[in-house]
Amino acid sequence: MNTASAPEAMQPSPELTSGNEATGRGRVIAWAAWDWGSAAFNAVMTTFVFTVYLTSNAFGGEDQASAVLGGALSIAGLAIALLAPVTGQRSDAGGRRKLWLGVNTAAVAILTALCFFVFPRPEFLLLGVALIALGNIFFEFAGVNYNAMLTQISTPKNIGKVSGFGWAMGYLGGIVALLIVLQLFVQPSFDWYGASTEDSLNIRLVAVFSALWFFIFALPVMFAVPELPRPVQVKPLGFMASYALLVRRIKAIYATSPHTIYFLLASAVFRDGLAAVFTFGGVIAAGTFGFELSQVIFFAIFGNVVAAVGAVIGGFLDDRVGPKAVIIGSLVGLLIAGTMILVLGNGDYVFFGTEWAGSTTFWVFGLFLCLFVGPAQSSSRAYLARLAPHGESGELFGLYATTGRAVSFLAPALFTLCIALATPLVAAGEAQRWGILGIMVVLLAGLLVLLPVKSPDKTSIAVVPSA
């Protein structure tokens, strides 16, 4: 559709304005179930369990393995930046948004299950980080289609709450998944085959459980939310033509709604920092603060409760004070909490006659990090959905993924760089802590770029050319 000649193109996307409150509740729950299931990949695999396993001494030690993991995720980010334009532009152009959501979700589940074959030996480190990195690539492709569905199941009055509900479901799903992992595999309540620690069988079985968890809870959205109507005429695009179209659309958006581009750039930076908080959170808890795997999981459970509360509160505020205010407040909170963790480290202190242990530092300020991540993520998604041109929400979320992943190497790269720079300057095992500095730099940069960006209610809707 060429919206340049259509006056109605300057109105909000009909996918956002046509929500039916009477029938939409079931679709919202089904849609959010995907977020619930995705926690098995986000919380269990990439944050609190499997990446902690990959960065353990069995794979060469925290510092070396963390650097390899960070490098693999950087490469994955660059791959996503190159491939996302194709997946983004085709997510709904051919009326196949739900199809590609299913295909990419299945790919993530398969890659997750293959992590069962990552045995606890240094020679399996590359296999492990490769599977996690590939899983991140297909997870991002699935996210393009999933996020675009937000305009199909919400209205202008509740889009913040719906987006926040989705994130909250993800966090709560993470709690349930982590509790099951803890009771069946890490600290089993009864003796069974999956409790065996020989060759880390229990941790490798966690990968199989996570794959099944994600796949099962991704099914409801495939049945409850209808596929987009297939356009009468769809002009097929080659790989290179997709990039030419991408450039034309960026130019058109910049000409008609420049602050949409400004937000895409700002969110690309701070979203990379937000992702790094969760990706490396469990790694830092174990490597820097000496948490055992069971302690990491307990922290994850409490952290997800706090994050879910933050997402719900953030969604409530989003519909009242606007997404920009929620994002700015969240980023400031993240910077304060992250700085305290970096400065205090794992040292013991006495404040006003009260002993303060290193583990207390991570518990207190780590939970504050969890509190602020959810609102920033949820409001960022709702922010962009409000700016979707007529019938083009999928395309805009494709650009959202493209710009986001184009810089997705920043936080992992700076995390790795800070560790590398600190290694010869600090005692063995202390370098990992300084990776936090790289994450904080990315969050601060995103905040500074966001400050001059206009809020959605003060931004015109972009006019996007057709293929």
ZIVEN-V228753 format. One record per residue. N is the residue number from 1. RES is the residue in one letter. PHI is phi as a letter, one per 30 degrees, with the letter a starting at -180 (999 if undefined). OMEGA is omega in whole degrees, 0 to 359 (* if undefined). D_LAST is the distance of its C-alpha to the last C-alpha in whole Angstrom. Layout:
BEGIN
n res phi omega d_last
N RES PHI OMEGA D_LAST
N RES PHI OMEGA D_LAST
END
This chain:
BEGIN
n res phi omega d_last
1 M 999 175 8
2 N c 187 8
3 T d 184 11
4 A d 183 13
5 S c 183 15
6 A c 180 16
7 P e 181 19
8 E d 179 19
9 A d 180 16
10 M d 177 19
11 Q c 178 21
12 P e 180 21
13 S e 177 19
14 P d 176 20
15 E d 180 20
16 L d 186 23
17 T c 185 25
18 S c 180 25
19 G d 181 28
20 N c 185 31
21 E d 183 34
22 A d 183 36
23 T c 187 34
24 G d 186 32
25 R d 179 34
26 G d 179 34
27 R d 178 31
28 V d 180 31
29 I d 179 34
30 A d 178 32
31 W d 181 29
32 A d 178 32
33 A d 176 33
34 W d 176 31
35 D d 177 31
36 W e 181 35
37 G d 183 35
38 S d 179 32
39 A d 179 36
40 A d 177 37
41 F d 183 35
42 N d 187 35
43 A d 186 38
44 V d 188 40
45 M d 189 38
46 T c 184 37
47 T b 195 39
48 F c 184 43
49 V b 191 44
50 F d 177 42
51 T d 173 41
52 V d 175 45
53 Y d 182 46
54 L d 182 44
55 T c 178 45
56 S d 181 49
57 N d 180 52
58 A d 182 51
59 F c 176 48
60 G j 178 50
61 G j 186 50
62 E e 186 48
63 D d 182 47
64 Q d 182 46
65 A d 178 44
66 S d 179 43
67 A d 178 42
68 V d 178 40
69 L d 179 38
70 G d 178 37
71 G d 179 36
72 A d 179 34
73 L d 176 32
74 S d 178 31
75 I d 178 30
76 A d 179 28
77 G d 178 26
78 L d 178 25
79 A d 179 24
80 I d 180 22
81 A d 180 20
82 L d 187 19
83 L c 184 18
84 A d 178 17
85 P e 180 13
86 V d 181 13
87 T d 181 15
88 G d 182 13
89 Q d 184 10
90 R c 184 11
91 S e 178 14
92 D b 182 13
93 A d 180 10
94 G c 182 12
95 G i 183 15
96 R b 181 17
97 R e 182 17
98 K d 179 21
99 L e 183 21
100 W d 173 20
101 L d 180 22
102 G d 181 25
103 V d 182 24
104 N d 176 24
105 T d 178 27
106 A d 179 29
107 A d 178 28
108 V d 181 30
109 A d 181 33
110 I d 179 34
111 L d 178 33
112 T d 180 36
113 A d 180 38
114 L d 177 38
115 C d 175 40
116 F e 184 43
117 F c 177 44
118 V c 181 44
119 F d 185 48
120 P d 177 49
121 R b 183 50
122 P e 182 48
123 E d 178 47
124 F c 181 45
125 L d 182 43
126 L d 177 40
127 L d 182 39
128 G d 182 40
129 V d 178 37
130 A d 179 35
131 L d 178 35
132 I d 180 34
133 A d 177 32
134 L d 176 30
135 G e 178 30
136 N d 179 29
137 I d 182 25
138 F d 176 25
139 F d 178 26
140 E d 177 23
141 F d 177 21
142 A d 181 23
143 G d 177 23
144 V e 181 19
145 N d 181 19
146 Y d 180 23
147 N d 179 22
148 A d 179 19
149 M d 181 22
150 L e 180 24
151 T d 179 22
152 Q d 188 23
153 I c 183 26
154 S b 177 27
155 T b 178 28
156 P e 183 28
157 K d 184 32
158 N b 185 32
159 I d 177 29
160 G d 180 31
161 K d 179 33
162 V d 178 31
163 S d 178 30
164 G d 178 33
165 F d 178 34
166 G d 178 32
167 W d 179 33
168 A d 177 37
169 M d 177 36
170 G d 179 35
171 Y d 180 38
172 L d 175 40
173 G d 176 39
174 G d 178 40
175 I d 182 43
176 V d 180 44
177 A d 180 43
178 L d 177 45
179 L d 178 48
180 I d 179 48
181 V d 181 47
182 L d 186 50
183 Q d 183 52
184 L c 190 51
185 F c 187 51
186 V d 174 52
187 Q b 189 55
188 P e 180 55
189 S d 178 58
190 F a 183 59
191 D d 177 59
192 W a 185 57
193 Y e 184 55
194 G d 180 52
195 A d 182 55
196 S d 178 56
197 T c 179 55
198 E d 185 56
199 D h 179 53
200 S h 180 51
201 L e 182 51
202 N d 181 50
203 I d 179 47
204 R d 176 46
205 L d 175 46
206 V e 179 44
207 A d 178 41
208 V d 177 41
209 F e 182 42
210 S d 179 39
211 A d 179 37
212 L d 180 38
213 W e 181 38
214 F d 184 34
215 F d 183 34
216 I d 183 36
217 F d 174 35
218 A d 184 31
219 L d 185 32
220 P e 182 32
221 V d 180 29
222 M d 181 28
223 F c 189 30
224 A d 183 30
225 V c 184 26
226 P d 175 24
227 E d 177 21
228 L d 175 18
229 P d 180 18
230 R d 179 15
231 P e 180 13
232 V d 180 14
233 Q b 178 11
234 V b 180 9
235 K d 181 7
236 P d 181 9
237 L c 173 8
238 G d 184 11
239 F d 182 13
240 M d 178 13
241 A d 178 9
242 S d 179 9
243 Y d 176 11
244 A d 177 10
245 L d 179 6
246 L e 180 10
247 V d 180 11
248 R d 182 9
249 R d 177 9
250 I d 178 13
251 K d 181 14
252 A d 179 12
253 I d 180 14
254 Y d 181 17
255 A d 186 17
256 T c 179 18
257 S a 186 19
258 P e 182 21
259 H d 171 23
260 T d 177 20
261 I d 180 19
262 Y d 180 23
263 F d 178 24
264 L e 180 21
265 L d 181 23
266 A d 182 27
267 S d 178 26
268 A e 182 25
269 V d 186 28
270 F d 176 30
271 R d 176 29
272 D d 176 30
273 G d 178 33
274 L d 179 33
275 A d 182 32
276 A d 179 35
277 V e 180 37
278 F d 182 37
279 T d 185 37
280 F c 181 40
281 G d 180 42
282 G d 178 44
283 V d 180 44
284 I d 179 46
285 A e 182 48
286 A d 187 49
287 G d 184 49
288 T c 186 50
289 F c 173 52
290 G i 179 54
291 F d 169 52
292 E d 182 53
293 L e 179 50
294 S d 178 52
295 Q d 177 52
296 V d 181 48
297 I d 176 48
298 F d 177 50
299 F d 180 48
300 A d 180 45
301 I d 178 46
302 F d 180 47
303 G d 179 44
304 N d 175 42
305 V d 180 44
306 V d 181 44
307 A d 178 40
308 A d 177 40
309 V d 179 42
310 G d 180 40
311 A d 179 37
312 V d 178 38
313 I d 179 40
314 G d 178 37
315 G d 177 35
316 F d 180 37
317 L d 181 37
318 D e 182 34
319 D d 183 34
320 R c 181 37
321 V c 178 36
322 G j 184 33
323 P d 183 31
324 K d 180 31
325 A d 180 35
326 V d 181 35
327 I d 181 33
328 I d 179 35
329 G d 180 39
330 S d 181 38
331 L d 177 37
332 V d 178 40
333 G d 178 42
334 L d 181 40
335 L d 179 41
336 I d 182 45
337 A d 180 45
338 G d 179 44
339 T d 179 46
340 M d 178 49
341 I d 180 49
342 L d 184 48
343 V d 184 51
344 L d 179 54
345 G h 183 53
346 N c 181 55
347 G d 176 58
348 D c 183 61
349 Y b 174 62
350 V b 180 64
351 F c 178 63
352 F h 177 65
353 G i 180 68
354 T c 179 65
355 E d 182 64
356 W b 182 60
357 A d 179 59
358 G d 178 56
359 S d 178 55
360 T d 178 55
361 T e 183 53
362 F d 179 50
363 W d 185 51
364 V d 186 51
365 F d 173 48
366 G d 177 46
367 L d 175 46
368 F d 175 45
369 L e 179 42
370 C d 182 41
371 L d 187 42
372 F c 182 39
373 V d 183 36
374 G e 180 35
375 P e 179 35
376 A d 180 33
377 Q d 183 30
378 S d 182 30
379 S d 176 30
380 S d 178 27
381 R d 181 25
382 A d 178 26
383 Y e 184 25
384 L d 180 22
385 A e 178 21
386 R d 182 23
387 L c 184 20
388 A d 175 17
389 P d 182 15
390 H e 176 15
391 G i 186 14
392 E b 183 12
393 S d 179 15
394 G d 179 14
395 E d 181 11
396 L d 177 14
397 F d 171 16
398 G d 175 14
399 L d 178 15
400 Y e 178 18
401 A d 182 19
402 T d 181 18
403 T d 180 20
404 G d 183 23
405 R d 176 23
406 A d 179 22
407 V c 185 26
408 S d 176 27
409 F d 188 30
410 L d 184 31
411 A d 177 34
412 P d 181 35
413 A d 179 35
414 L d 174 37
415 F e 180 39
416 T d 181 40
417 L d 180 41
418 C d 176 43
419 I d 181 45
420 A d 180 45
421 L d 183 47
422 A d 186 49
423 T e 180 50
424 P d 186 53
425 L c 184 54
426 V b 180 55
427 A d 180 57
428 A e 181 55
429 G i 182 53
430 E c 186 53
431 A d 185 49
432 Q e 181 47
433 R e 184 48
434 W d 173 46
435 G d 178 43
436 I e 181 43
437 L e 179 43
438 G d 179 39
439 I d 180 38
440 M d 178 39
441 V d 180 38
442 V d 179 34
443 L d 179 35
444 L d 179 37
445 A d 178 34
446 G d 178 31
447 L d 182 34
448 L d 179 34
449 V d 182 30
450 L d 188 30
451 L e 181 33
452 P d 182 31
453 V d 180 28
454 K d 176 28
455 S d 184 29
456 P e 182 26
457 D d 178 28
458 K c 183 28
459 T c 179 24
460 S d 178 22
461 I d 183 19
462 A d 173 16
463 V c 188 13
464 V c 180 10
465 P d 177 7
466 S d 178 4
467 A d * 0
END
